[in-house]
Amino acid sequence: MRKSKALRRTAVLGLTAAALGLGALNAPFAAAETYWTADGEGSWVEYRSSGDQFWVHDSQADGYSAAVQYQFEDQKIVTLVNDRGVNTSKHFVRDFPEIGNIQFRACRHKTSTGKVSGCGKWVHADTSS
């Protein structure tokens, strides 16, 4: 079960020289990617600034779709919906300016009404990759 608080995580992508059995001179640089997560009722969201990508995960069989609401700077709030059902994820790619801030939160979405509910706290992130 996922924790209900938002987390900022850093994932290291790439292999170390030891894992490859290579000497120090042949070791590749490990690339680090920062991403943020947000939790809501029956849903959770990942945002990666590299490529401005959202993954919206539906984690509960509750008759609702999972959704993310985001706002770049002071622009209008946008809602993206994963309508694929429980235990699925949907990937969305946006194109934000490299210098800026967004806020986002995970929510439930009722397709018949278009309304969101059960939203978690807003998570603040930067768009620089």
KASULTA-V610257 format. One line per field, one symbol per residue. ss: DSSP state (h for helix, s for strand, l for the rest). Layout:
BEGIN
ss = ???
END
This chain:
BEGIN
ss = llllllssssssslllhhhhlllhhhllllssssssssssllssssssllllssssssllllllsssssssslllllssssslllllsssssslllllllssssssssssllllssslllllsssslll
END
